[in-house]
C-alpha cells in the first residue's frame, strides 16, 4: 500500500506539473478583457471591485503581484496565480479519481493490490485529470486573472477533503477534516459562492459513511439537510452577519449616542465571546450540557444562522425549532455541539476576509464600488442589491404589470426595505447618526405564475422569449408549457448543454451564438452526424468556420468515455451506485442547479460557460472511470497488466486530441490587446480630460492602465452607468492621482440616496397637449384628478430655460413650483429645452476643432418625461466647464453607444473618442488632425499583426471598431482633398489591422474604394479579394443548405449579398470590365436564394440596393454605351423584383 501511495503521489504531482507548464506557457502576459482588469486592479492595490467582492482573491493576488519586477508585470503574475491554482485543481481531481477508482477496482483489501489494478487506477486518474486540463472552459479560466480558476480549486479541494475524511472517519480526531472543509468553505466565500454547491455531494459522502442502514429515505434526508446547509450559508450567515451587526450598530449609534462602528465592534466581541463560551462548555470538564446548548443558541443567533430572509416570523420559527431540536432531540451530544461551533467559527474566520472591503473603502481608494464603508452599505454590497432580484419559485412574467387601484395609481408596495447611511454632517460637532437614504419597494404584480422562467419586460428579452418559446401574444402571461419550453430549449439546452458539448464533443467556432446556425454551436467533427444535427453541409465549410481557431473536433470521444465511466460505476454494486450518486450531485449542483437559480434571459452579453466549470469537473471524474471500464472490458481478452496499459495508452489519445485542437484558441501568449486598446482610449485625450465610458470593455481596461501601470492618470475616466449612483458622484468629486475632481458643485446631502436621483421634465407644450386631449375627450378622468390651483401655474412652464436656472432648481429644490400635476412629489423642470450661453471670445475654437457659436442647446425631447442623475451630472459638468471657457476637455468613448444627452451633433471624432464641443462642427464630424495623429502615430496595437497571436471574437470586435475609425478618418480626408494623408492612413490601417489576422468584412469596403479612388487599384483589389474569399465562401455554404436551414440564415445572406453589391458599386465606378461579370454573379446567387424562399425582408433588400445603383448609373453616366448597359441591368433587376417581390417593385415605382 505504501508503494501505491508513492505512485499515486508521483503521478498526482505529474498531472499538476503538466497542467502548470501548459497554463504558464499560455497565460496572457497582461490583463484580459471583461472583468480581469478590474480584478487585477483590486488585487494589486486592494481596491474595492464590483459586488459582492472577492477579498480573499484580492489578498492572494496581492501576494503574487509582489513578484512582479515592475507594474507592467503585475497582470502576468496574477494570471500565473490562476494558472497555478488551476494546476492544483488538476492535482486534486487526479487524487479524487484515484480515491474513488481504488474503492471499485481494489475491492479485496485482504490481498495485495496487483500491478494491473495499480495501472488501471492511476490511468483512470491520469486520463480524467488530463482531459479536464485541456477542456475548453477550464483552460479559458486558467490563463486569466479572474475568480473562476480560484473557485474551481476550492471546489476540487473540499471534495477531495471529504474523501480524505472518508478514509479516516472511524479514527479519533477525524472531525478535524470536517472543520478544515468548513474553513475552506469560509475562505471560498471570499472568492466566489460556487464552492458552496459542493455541500450536497459532501453530505452524501458523510451519510454513506456514517449510516448503518442506507436507504432511499435516509438519502433523501441527507440531501434535504445538505440543501438546508446551503441555504444557511447563502441566506443565513453571509447576509445575517451584517444584518445582526446592523442592529447592534443602530442601537449603539442612534439610540445610545455612541460613535460610528461602536455597535459593530461590540457585536464582533460578543460573537467571539459566544463561540469561546460554547467551546468551553463542550471541551472543559467543568462544562454543562444545558449551558452548552444555550451557548450554541447564542452562537447560531449572533452568527446570523437563524436570520434567513427578511421575515421576522420565520426568524421566530427557526429560533423555536433550533431550541426544540437541542432540548428535545436526544441525539444531540457534546461532539455534535463542539464540531458545529468549531465549523461556525472557522467559517466566520474565513468570511472575515470581507473586513478588507470596508477597511479599503474607508481609505477612499480610487476604485471604490458601492463605497461599502459601514455595516449597512456593506450589507447592500454583499447582497448585490444594485443588480435586483430574479423570481425563482413564484413571480411576475413579461406580461405582468404593477398592481394599480381603480384610479390608475400604483398600489402600495407589498414591502419596503429601507437603506441606511451616515448622515451628511453640517458641522464637525454634529453627533454620529445613521439616516434613511432611500427605500427599495417590492410591488405586487398581475399575471404571475409558478416557477416563472420568462419574467423580464425589457424589449430585447421579450423578443427572445418569442423566438425561443414560440410566444405569439406578449400581452398575456405564458402558459406553463411555454414556460417549460423556454426552460428546456434555451436555459437548459442552449445555456448549459451546448457548453457541456463544447467541452466533450466539439465546438463550431468561437463566435458568440444567439441561436443561429453558423455560430457558437457544438459539433462532433463527424460530418454526417453534424449534418443530422442541423449544422449545415460539412463538405464545404466557409472560412469563418473552417479556419476559425475555435473550430475544435473531439469526435465525441470524451463524452463516450464519460458515459462508459458512468456505466462502470453503476455496474460495481452498491459502492458504485453510491459513488455515482455522489458524483451526480456534484455534477447536478454545479450545472443544472445553477441554471435554475440564475434564471437567465435571452441575449446574454457574453457566453457563460465559465459558470459551469464545476459540472464539467464532475464529468471528468466519469471520464476517468471510463478508463476503468475499458480495462475491465480488455481483461476478458488480455492479461490484467497489458489490459490496464492498453486501456491507459489508448484513452490517452483523447486528452492529446483535445490539447492539439484547443491549443491555438487558448494560447494567449504574445497578446497585449487589452492593455494597448485601453491605453489608446487614454492616449488620444488632452491633459486633465474627462472621458465617459459605459461597459466593461471600455472601462476596466482604462482602470487597469491607470491603477496598475500608472498610465495617463491625469484623465478622469467616468463610467456613465455608475454616474447614476450617489456613491460614484461622491467619488468623482474627489481628486484621483493627477486628475482634478469633476466639476460638480452639489452638496453631498443633495444627491445622497434617492435625493437628486431624477426629476420630471414637463414643458409648456406637454401641459398644453394634455389639456387639449382632455377637451377632446380622449382621457376622461385626467382633469378631475388635477388640482390646478394647488399644483401649478400654467404660466410657469416655458419653451426654453437657461441651463443655470435648471441646475439651480435641481441642485437646491425638493419641490419646486410648479409641481407635477399627476404625481404629488418630485422635482419638476418646467421646460424640455435648456440653453447655455457661450463667451466665444474666450474659447480656443482651434483646439476644439469647431467654429464659434453663441449658445449651446440641450433638447431633452418632447417625449422624454424625466431626467436622471447621470444626465443631471453631465449637465452640471458642462455648465461649469463652460464657465471656465472650455479649458477642460470632455470626451466619450465611441463604444458607449448613444451619445450622452444626444450630443452627437456637438461631438468631433478624435480616433476612438468623441470630443464634446460647444461650437459648429463640419459635415464630416471628424477632427482629421487629431484622428490622424492618434490612429497613425500614437495608438499601439497589442501584437494583432502577428498571425500566431490568438484573437477571439471580443478582440476582433474591438479591431473592427478601430477599422471603422480609420474609415471615418479616410473618408473625411478624401472629402477635404487631403489625398496624401488619406493614403498614409490607408497603408497604416492595412499594416496594423491586416486581413490575415483580422478577417475582413463590410467595414473594409471603404478601404478598397479609397485605394481605387487614390489610383492604387491593385491594393484595392487585394482587399476586395480578402473580403470576397470569406463572403463567397459563406454564401456558397448557405446555397448548399437544405431550404429550411437556408431560410433561417436570411439575415446573414442579406448582409453578405449587400456587401457584394457595395463592391459592385466600386467596379461600376472604376472597373467596368469586372462590373458586368460580377453583376451576373450577384444576380445568379440572389436568384438561387430567392428560389429557395429566403426572405430578405423589405428593409435593406439586395434587389432594392441593386435597383438604386443601376438607376444611379443609368442617370449619371455620360457614356451612351455604359448608360445602355446600366439600363439593361436595371431592367433585369426589375424583372427579379417582379418575379420574387412584386410588392417591392410596386412600392419602388410609387416612391421613386
N, C-alpha and C positions, 0 to 999 in steps of 0.2 A: 504493500500500500504506500509506503514511503517513496518507492520508486515511481509509482503512478503520480503521486503528488508533485514530485520533482518535474516529471514530464509535463504535467498539467500546468505548472507554474511557468516552465520554459516556453511552452507554446502559447500560453496566455500573453506573456510579455513579447513574444514574437509577433503576435497579432497586433499588440499595441505599437510595436516598432514599425510594422508595415504601414499601419494607419497614420502614425505620426509623421513618417517620412513623406507619404503621399500628400497629406494635408499641408505640411510645411512647404512642400515643393509647389503647391498650387494655391496658396493663400494670396489674396490681393495685397500688394505692397503698400496700399494706402486704404482709406475708407471706401466703403461701397455705398451705393445709393440706398434709398429708403431710410430706415431708422438707424443705420450703422453710424453715420456721422454724429447723430445725437448721442448714441450710447457711448461712443468713444470719447466724445467731449465730456459727458457726465463722469466717465471713469477717470480721465486724465486730470480734471480739475475739481472732481467731486461736486459737480453742479447738478441741479435738480431737473431731471428729464420728465417725460410725459407720465401721467398717472397710469398705474399705481406705483411706478418707480421700481427700480431694481438695485437696491443699495448693496446687496452682497456682491452682485456683479460689478458694481462700481468699485468696491473695495479691492476685489481680486484684480480687476482691470487696472486699477491704480498701481498695484504691486508689479504687474507685468510691464506697465509703462515706464517703471523706474529703470528698466534695462535698455531703454532707447538712448542712443547716443546723442540725438537731437530731436526736437519736436516733430520733424518730418518722419521719424521712425516710430512714433507712438502708435499710430494706427496699425502698423505691421506687428508690433508687439501684442496688441490686444487681439488682432486676428490670429496670431500664433497661439494665444491663450485658448481661443476657440478650437484651434487645431489639436492642441494637446488634450483639452478636455474631451473632445470628440474621440481621440485615440483611447482615452481612459474608458469611454463608453464601450468601445470595441473590446477592451480588456474584460470589463465586467460581463459583457454579452458572451464572450468565449467561456468564462468560468460559469456563467448561468447555464449555458447549454450543456457543458460537460457535467455539471452537477446533476441536471435533470436526466441526461442521457445515461449516466452511470447507474442511476436507480432503475432504469428499464433494461439496460444491457447486462450489467453485472448484478444479477439477481441472487445468485447463490454465494452469499458473502462468507460461507464457511470455507469455500475454496479460494485459492489464489487467483487473482484476475489474470486471464490469459493475454498474450500479446495481441491476438486478434481483437479481443474486446477493447484493449487499450487503444489500438489504432482506430477502431470504429468510434470510440468515444471522443478521442482527440480530433479525428477527422470531422466528426459532426460539429464540434465547437469551432474548428478552423474554417470550415466552409460557411457555416452560418455567420460567423463574425466577419469574414472577408466579404461575403455578399453584402452585408449591411454597410461595410466600409465604402463600397462603391455604388450604393444606391443613390439615385438622383437627388432625392430630397435631403438625405442626411449629409451628403457630400457638399451640397449647396450651403447648408448652415455651418459646416465645419470650417469654412475658409473665410468667414467674415465676422466682424466684431458685433455680434448680436447675442441675445439671451438664449436662443433655442439650442445651441450646442451645449451650453452650460446646463440647461433644463434637462436635456437628454442624458447627460452624465448623472444627474441626481436620480432620474428615473431608473437608470441602469444600476446605480449604487444601492438604492433602497430595496430593489427587487433582489439583488444579489445578497444583501444583508439578511433578508428574511430567510433565504436559503441557507445561509451560514447558521442562522438561529435554528433552523430545522434540524441540522446535523447535531446541534448541541442542546436541543430543547429539554432533554432529560437530565442534563448536567446541572450541578449547583451554579448559580450565578448566570444562568442563560438569559435572564431578563435584561441583562445589560445590552444585549443585541437589540431588544425592543426599544430600549431607551436611546440607543445610538440611532436607530431608524427614526425615532421621533425627533431627535436633534437634527438629523439630515433633512427631515421634513420642514422643521422650523427655518433652517438655513435656506432651503429651496424657495420658501415664500419670498425671500429677498432676491430671487432671480425670476421665477415665474410660477404661477399656480398649477401648471400642468402636472407637476410632480405628485400632487395630491390624488390624482386619478389612479395611482397605483394601489391605493388602500384596499379596494375590493379583492384584488389578486392576493395581496398580503394577508387579508383576512381569511381567505380560503386556505392558504398555506397553514396559517395558525390553527384553523378549525380541523383540517385533515390530520394535523399532527397531534392535537390535543384530545379530540373526540374519541371516545371509546367505541361508540356505535355511530358510524357515518351513514346518514340517510338524507332523503330529499328535504325533509323538514328542517333538519339541522343546517343543511347547506343554504337553504333559503334564509334562515335566521341569520346565519353568518354574513350573507350578502346584505341583508337589511341593516344589520349593525354597522357593516363597513360603510354603506352609503350614508348612514346617520353620522358616522365619524367625519366623512367629507363635509356634510352639512355643518357639523360643529366647528370644523376648522374654517370653512369658507364664509359661513354666515354667523358664526358664534365668536370664536377667538379673534379672527382678523378684524372685523368691524367692531366687535364687542369690547375689545380692549380700549379703543379710543372712545367708544360710547360711554363706558363707565368712567373713564378718565375725564370725559367732558362733564359728567355730573359733578364730580369732585371739584373740577376747575370752576364751574359755575357757582358752586356752594362757597368755595373759599374766596373767590374774587368778587362776585356780585353781592353775595349775601353777607359774608364776613368782612368784606372790605380789604382783603389782603392783596398782595401784588400778583401780577401775571405769573402763571406757571406754578404758583404755590400749591394749588389743588392737585396738579399733575404730579408734583414731587411727593406729596403726601400719599397719593394713590399708589405710586410705584413702591413707596416704602411699605405700605400696607400689603401689597401683593407679595413682596419679599418676606415680610413677617408671617403672612398666612401660609406660604409654602414652607418656611422654616418650621412653623408650628406643626404643620401636617407631617413633615419628615421626622420631627422629634417624636411625635406621638406614635408614629409607625415604626420607628427604629429603636427608641430608647426603652430599656427595661422598665422604666417608670411610666411609660405611655399607657393611655387608657383608650379602649376601643370606642367608647361613645364620644370622647373628646376628639379622637382621630376622625370620626365621621363628621363631627361638627366642623373641624378644621378643613376636611375635604369639601364640605359645602361652601365654606368661605373661599377656598381656592378656586372652585369652579365658578362661583359668583363673581369674585373680583377679576378672575381671568376672562370674563365675558362669555364663558361657555354657554350659560343658560339664556343669554340675551340675544336669541336668534330672531332676526326680523325686527319689525317696528311695533309689534303688538304687545302691549303690557299684559293683556290677558294670557297670551301664550307664555310670557315670561313666568307668570304666577303658576301656570300649569306645569311648566318644566321644573320650577323650583320644588313644587309639591311632589312631582314624580321622582325627582332626584332624592329628596328626603325619604320618600316611601321606599324607594329601592334600597337605600342604605340601611334603614332601620327595620324593614320588613323582610326583605330577601335574605335568607340565611346563608347564601353562597358568598356573601361579601366577607372577605378576610383581610388581614393586615397586608398580605403580599399584594393583593389587588389594589388596595388604597395607596400603598407606598409606590408601586410601579406607576400607577396612574398619575400621582402627584409629581413623580420624577419626570414622567413624559411631558406633563404640562410645563414643568419648569424648564426643560431643555428646549421645548418648542418656543417658549417665551424668550429664552436666551437667543435662539436663532432668529426669532422675529424681531429681537431688539436691534438688529441691523438697521431697521427703519428709523431708529433715532437719528441716523445720519441725515435723513431728509429734512426734518425741521432745523437741525443744527446748521446745515449748509444754507437752508432757506433764510434763516435769521441773518446769516452773513451777507445776504443780498448778492448772491452770485449773478453774473450777467445772464446766464440761463437759469431761470428760477420759475419753472412752470407751475402755475396754480398758487405759488407763494404759500406753501403749507407751513407757516411759522408757528402755529399754535395747535392745540389738540382738536379744535373744531375744523379748521381748514385742512389739517392732516386727515381727519376722518373723511371729509369730502374728497380729498385726493386719493385715499386708499380705496374708497368706494366707487371711484371713477364716475362721479355724478355728472361730470360735464358731458359724458357720452350718452346719458339717458338709459332707459331700460327697454328690454325687448320682451314681449309677452311669451311665456313658455306654456303654461298649462291652461290658461283661460285669458281672453283679452280681445282687443279690437282687431278688425280686419281693414283691408284697404278701402272698404266701402263705409267704414264707421265714421261717425261724426260725434263731437261732444254733445252731450245731452243739453237741450235747451227747454226753457219754460214756455208757456203759452204766448208770452210777449216776444219770444225770439231771443231772449237773453240767455247767456250761459248759466246753467245751474251751478250751485255752489260746489266747490271741489269735494270729492269723496274724502280726501285727506290732504293735509298740507304739512310739509316738512320745513321748519324754519332753519335758516342758515345764520350762523353767528360769526362775528369777527370782532377784533379790538375796536373800541371807539376811537374815532379821529379826534385827538385832543386839541382843544382850543388854546390851552395854556399848559406849561410844564407841570404845574402843581395839580392839575385835574387828576382825580383818582382813576385807577385802573378799572376798566369795566368792559364787559362783552355786550354787544348790542345786536339786535336782529338786523341783518343786512338784506334779507330777502326771504322769499318762500318758494318752495318747489311744490306746486299744486298737482294733485292727481285727480283728473276729471273722469266722470262716468261717460261711457260711450254706448251708442246703439249698435246693432248688428254685430254683436260679439259672438264668439264661438269657443268651443273647447279645442285646445292644442292648436292655436292659430299659427299657421306657417306663413301666411301672406298678410302682413299687418301694416306695411309701410304705405303711406299715401303719396310719397314722392313720385312724380310723374314717370321717371325712367324705370323705377321699380315696378310700378303698376303695369307698364308696357312689358316688362319681363314676366310678370305674373300671367299676362295674357298669352305670351309666347309659350311658356313652359307648362302652364296648367290648362291652356285652351279656354281661358276666361273670355266670354263674349260680352257680358253686361257687367261693367265695373261699378254700377250703381247699387247692385245687390251683393250681399255677403256671399262668399264662395260656399259651395256645398262641401260636405266632408270628403266626398270623392275627389273634388277638385283640389281640396287642401292636401289630401294624401298623394295625389298625382304630382303636385309640386314638390312635396317632400321626397318622394321616391325618385322622380325624374331629375330634379335639379339638385336638391340638397344632398341626397344620398348618392345618387349616381354621378352627377356632374361634379359635385364639390367634394366627393370622397372617393368613390370607386375609380373615377378617372385618374386621380392622383395615385391611388393604390396600384393601378395597372401601369402607370408611368414607371414605377419602381420595379415591377416584377414581370412585365411583358414587353414594353417598349413605348417610345414616345415619338409622336409625329414630327414635331418641331418645338422650338422654344417660344413661339409666339402665343401671347395670351388668347385664350379662346372665349368667345361669347356664345358658344354653341354652334358655330359654323363648321362646315365640313373640312375646311383646309387648314385649320389652326388648332394647335394645342390638344389634339385628341390622343388617346392611347392606341397603340398598334401592336401587332405581334411580330412583324417582319416576315411573316409568311404570306405571300401575295394573295393567294385565293381566299385565305381566311380574312385578311384585311378588306378585300373587296366585298365579302359577305357581310362584314361589319359596317359597310357603308362608308369606307374611307376613300372611295373613288378608285379608278383604274390604277394599278400599281406598276404597269409596264412602262409608262411614260410620265413618271412623276415630274412636276415642274421643279425648276432650280430652287424656288423658295422652300421646297420641302426636301428634295434630294440632297441639296448642298448645304442645308441648314445644319450647323454643328450640333443642334439639339435633336437631330433625327437619329434616334437610338433604337437598335433592334436587339432584343434578348430572346426572341422566338418563344416566349412564354416559359422558358426553361426554369427560371427562379420560381415562377408560380407553380409549375408542375411539381418541382421538388418540394415546395412547401406543402402542397396538397398531399404528397406522399408522406411527408413528415406527420401531418395530422392523422393519416391512416395508421402510421406506425404507433402513435400514442394511443389511439382508440383501440388497437388490437393487442395491447400489452396488459390486459386485465384491469383491475381496479386502480392500481397505481397509475397506469397510463391514462385512464379516464379522468382521474383526479388532476393529473398534470395538464391534461387537455383543458379542463375547466378553468384551472388557474391561468394558463396561457391565454385562453379565450377571453377571460375577464380583463386581462391586461390589454389584449387586442381591442376588445369592445370599448372599454372605458376611455382609451386614448385615441379612439377613432370615431365610431358611430355615436357614442355618448356626447362627444364634443359637437358633432353635427347637430344633435338635438338641442344642446344647450345654446350654441351660437345663433341658431335660427337665422341663417344668412339670407341676405337679399340678393336679387339678381344684379349682375354687372358690378361685381367687386372691383376695386381699383387695381388689384393685382392678384396673381394666383396665390392660393392659401395653403398649399400642400405642406408647408413647414409646420403647421399646427398639428399635423397628424403623424409626425415622425415617430412618436411612441408606439403607435399602432403598427407601423412598418417594422419597428424594432421587434415587436412581439411576433410578427410573421416570420422574421428571420430565425427565431427560435425553432419554428416548424421547419424552416429550410434546413437547419442543422439536423433535425431529426430525419429529414429526407435522406441524408447520407446513411443513417442507421437503417432506413427502410431498404435502400439499395444493397447495403451489406447483408442484411437479413435475407434478401432475395438471392444474392450471389452465393450465399453459403450452401444453397441447395445444389450447386453445380461445381463449386470451388471449395478448397480448404479454407478454414476460417481466416488465416492470416492473409493469403492472397486476395480473398474476397474483400477484406477490410481495406487493403491497399488499393485495389482496383476501384472500389467504391469512392474512396477519397480522391484518387487521381482523376477519375472520370468527372466527378462533380466539381473538381477544382476549376474545370474549364468554364463553369458558369460565372464565378466572380472575375475570372480572367476576361471573359467576353464582355461583362459589364464594365470593367475597367477600360478596356480598349474602346468601347463605344462612348463612354462618358467622359473620358479624359479631356477631349478637346473642348467640351462645353462646361467643364468645371475648373479648368486651369485658368486662374485669373492672374497669374504671374505676368508682370510687364504692363499691367493695365492701370493707368493713372487718371482715368476719365473723370471720376467723381471729384477728385482733388482739383484737376485743372479746370473743369467746367464750372465748379463752384467759385474758383478764383477768377474766372473770366467774367462772371457777373460783377464782381467787385472791381476788377481791373478797369472796366470802362467807366467807372464813376469818378466824378470830380472829388477833390478833397472835402471831407466833412459832409458828405452827401447823406440823404435819406433814401433807402431802397426798399420798396414794398415788394413782398413775396406772398405766396399763398399756400402752396402744397409742400409735401415732404421733400420733394426732389429739387425744389428751388429755394428751400430754407435750410435744411440740415447740412448740405454741402457748404453753404456760406458760413453757418455757425462753426462747422469744423475748421474751415480755413482761418477764421478769426480766433477762435478759442484755443485751438490746438497748435496751429502753425503760425499764429500771430500775424496773419496776412491782412492788410488794409483794415486795421481796427478803427480807423477814423470814420468808416462808413457805418451808419446805423441801419442794420437790417431789421425791418419791421414786418412781421407776419400779420397780414390783414385779418385772417380768421381769429387770431389771438387778440387783435385790437378791439374786438367786441367785448372783451372781459375787463373788469376793473383792475385785477392784479397786473395785467400786462400794461395797461396805461400807466399804472404806478411805476413799473419798472422802466418804461420808456422815458419817464420824466427824470430818470437818474443818469448821471454820467456813466459811460461804459468805455473803459480804456481811453482811446484818443477821441472818442465820439462824444460831442456835447449832448445834453438831453434834447429830446424832441421839443419843439416849440409849442408846448401845451401849457396854458396858464390856468387851468382849472384847479381849484382847491380839491383836496382828496375827498372831503365829505360830500362833494357834489357829484362824484362818479362812483362812490363806494356802493357795492352790492347792486341793487336794482336801480339806484339813482343814476340819471343820465344815460340809462340803457337805450332809450328810444324816445321819440317824440312824434306826434301826429303832424303831418303836413297837409293843411287844408287851405286851398286858395279861394279867392273870391269866386272864381269860375266854378270850383267844386260846389260851394254852397248854393250858388245861383242855379246850377244844373239840377241839384236835388230838389230845390224849391219848384223849379219848372216841371220836373217829373211829378211832383206832388199834385200840382194844379191840374196836370193832365190825367191824374187818377191812376198812375202806374204803381203807386205804393201807398195804399190807403191809410195805414196806421202810423206812418212815419212822423208826420207833422204833429199828430196828437201826443207823441212821446217827447216832443221838443219844447222846452220852456225857453222861448226866445229871449224874454226879458232877463231871466236869471243867468243864462249860459253865454250869450254872446250878442254883440252888436255887429250887425252885418257890415257896418262901415269899417270895422276893424280889419277885415280881410282885404288883402291888397294883391294887385297884379304882380308887383315885384317888391323886394325888400333889400336893403343893404346887408351884406353878409355880417358886418359888425353888429347890426341890430339883431339879426337872427341868433348869433352866437351869444349875445347878451341875454336873450331870452333863455337859451339852452343852458347857459352857464350859471345863471343866478335865480331863475324862477322855477317853482314847483307847479304852480297853477296860474299860468299867465292868462289874462283875459284878452281875447275870448278863449273859452274852453271848448272842448269837443262837444258838439250838440248831442251826440248819441251815446257817448261814454263819459260819465261824470268823473273823470280823473285823467291825469296825464298832462304833459306839456304839449301845447299846440303852437306850431309855427304857422302864422296866418298868410302864407304865400308859398308858392312852389318854385319861384324864380328868385335866385339870390344874385346880387351884383356886387362886385368888388372893384373899386376904382384903383387905377394903377398910375403911379407917378412915372411917366415914361422917360423923363429926363434923367432919372437916377438908376435906371435898369440897364445892364450891359446886354443889349439885344444881340450883339455879335456872338457872345458866349452862349446865349440861349438858342442861336440858330433860327431866329424868328424876327418878324417885322413888328414894330410897335403897335399897340392898340391901347386905348384909354381905359378899358374896363374888361374884366373877366366875368362871364356869366355862367351860373350853375343852374341848369334846368332840371329840377327833380322829376319832371314828367307829370302828366295830368292824372295818371292812374297809380302813382306810387303810394300815396296814403300815409307813409311814415318814413322816418329817417332813423338810422340806428347808430349806436355808439361808434362803430368803425368809421362810418361816413362823417359823423359829427367831429371826430378827432382829426380826420383828414382836412375837413373844412377849417378847423381851428389852426392846424399847422399851415395850411395855405394862406390863411389870413395873416398870421404872424410872419411868415416868410415874405409876404408881400409888403408888410410894414417895414421889413428890413431890406427892401428893394431887391429881393430875389438873390441874395448873396449865397444862400444855402441851397444847393441843387436838390431836386426831388425826382426820383426815378421809380419806375415799377418794372418788374421783370416781364418779358414777353410771354412767359409761361403761365401767368396768373389767370389767363382767360380774358374776361371782360374788364375793360379799363375801369378803375375806381371812379365813382361819380360820373361815369360816362364821359370821361375826359379824353377820349381818343382824338377828338378834334383839336385838343390843346397839347398833343404829345408828338415829340420828334424821336424817331428811332435812332439809337446810337449803338449799334451792334446787337446785343440781345436784351437791351434795356430800352424802354421808352423814357424820355425825359419830359417832365411836365413843364410847359412854358406858358406864360400869360399872353404871348404875342400871336401874330398871324403866321401860320406855318405855310410852306409852299405845298404844291399839289402832291409831291412825292411823299411827304411826311417823313423824309429821311434826312438826317443831318449827315451828308455824304462825307464830310471831312472827319467827323468823329467816328462814324461807322467804318470808314476805310481804315483809319488808324487802328481801331480795335480789332477788326476782323483780319486784316492783312498783317499788322505789325505786332500787336500786343498779345492777342489770345494764344493760349497753349492748347494742345490737342490730345494729351493723355496717351500717346502711343497708338492712336487708332489707324495710323498709316501702315502699321505693321500687320501683315496678314496672319501672323501667328498669335496675335492678341485676340482673345475671345470677346466679342461684343454681343451681349444678349439684347433682347428686344428693347429693354429700357434704355440701354446705351445707344442703340441705333435710333430710337425715337429722339433722343437728345441730339444726335448727329444730324438728323434730318431737320431738326429745328434750326441748327446752325446753317445748314444749306439754304433754308428758306430766308434767313437773314442775309446771306450772300446774294440771293436772288433779288431781294428788295434793294440792296445796295447797287448791284449791277444795273438793274432796271432804271434806278434813279440817275446813275452816272450816264447811261446812254441817253436818257431823256434830256440831260443837261449838256449833251455833246462832249462829255469827257471820256472819249474812247480809250485814251491811253490808260487811265486808271481802271476803266472797266475791264480791259484785257488783263491787267495785273491782278485784279481781284478774281477774275475767272481762273487764271492759272493757279493762283493761290488756293482757291477752293478745291480745284481738281487735285492739287498736291496734298492738301491736309485731309481731305474727305474723299479719298479715291473710291472708284466703283468696285474694286476688288475686295475691299473690306466693309464698305458701307453700300450695300446693294442699291442701285439706282431705281427710283420710281418717278412719279409725276413731278416731284419737286425739282428734278434735274432737267426738265424740258426747257426751262428758261435759259440754262447754260448753253444747251445746244443751239437754241435760237440766237443767243448773243454771239456765239462763235461764228455762226453764219453771217450775222449782221456785221461783224467786225472783219470779215474777209478771211476767216480760218475755217473753211467748210470741213477740212479733214478732222479737226478737233471736234467740231460739232457732230460729225457723223460717228465718231468714235463713241461719244456719249449716247447718241441715238441707238447705236448697236448694243450698248450695255443695257439700255432701257428695254429694247425690244427682245433681247435674249431672255429676260425674265417675263416680260408681258406676254410674248408669244408662247413661251413655254407654259405659262399658266392657262392661257386661252385654249391652246391645243389640248391640254389636260381636261379642261372643262368641256370642250367639244366632244371628247371621247366618253363622257359620262352617260349613264342612263338618264332618261329625261327627268325623273323625279329629283335626282341629285343635281342635275344641271339647273333646274329652276330654283332650287334652294340657294344657289350661288349667284343669283341675278345681280345683286349689288356689286359683287366683285367683278363680274363680267362687264357690267356697265362702266365701272370705274376704269377698267383696263382698256376697254374699247374707246372711251373718251380720251384716254391718254394717247392712244394711237392717232386719233383724229387731231389732237394738238400737234403731233409730229407731222401729220399730213399737211397741216397748215404751214409748217416750216418749208416742206417740199413745194407747196403751192407758190410760195414767195421766192424761193431760192434755187430750187432744183426741179424744174418741170419734167425732166427725164424720169425721175423717180416718182413723180406725183401720180401719174396715171396708174402705174403698176401697183403702187401702194394703196391707191383708192380701190382698185379691184380686189386687193387682199382684204381690205376692211369690209367692202360690200359682201364678199363671199362668206367671210367669217360671221358677219352680223346676220346674214340670211340663215346660216346654219343654226344659230341660237334662236332666232325668231321662229324657225320651222319647228323647233322643239319647245315652243311656247314659253321661252324665257321672257319674263315681264320686266321691261326696263323702266316701267312707270312713266309718268308724264313729266316729272322734274328731271332735268339733265338727261333727256333721252338722246342716245347717239345719233339717231336719224335727224333730230332737231338740230344738233350741232353740225351735222353734215350739210343740211339744208342752208343754214346760216352761212357756212363757209363758202359753199359753191355759189350762193347768191352774191356774196361779197365779191367773189372773184369775177362773176359774170358782169356785175355792175361797174366795178372799179377798173377792170382791165382795159387797156388802150389797144392791145393787140387783138385783132379780129379773130385770128386762129385760136388764141387762148380763150377769148371770150366765148367762141363757139364750143370749145371743149368743155368749159365750165357750165355752159347752159345744158349741154348733154348730160353732164354729171348731175346737175340739178334735177333734170327730168327723171334720171334714174333713181335719185333719192326719193322724189315724189312718188315714183312707181312702187318703191318698197313701202312707203307710208300708206299708200292706197291699199296695198295687199295685206299689211300686217297691223296697221294702226290708222284706219281712216279718220278716227276722231281727231287724232293729232294733225293730220293733213287739213281737215276742215277748220280746225282751230287756227292752224297756220295761215290759211287763206283769209280767214276772218280778221286776223290781227296784223298780218304782215302787209 
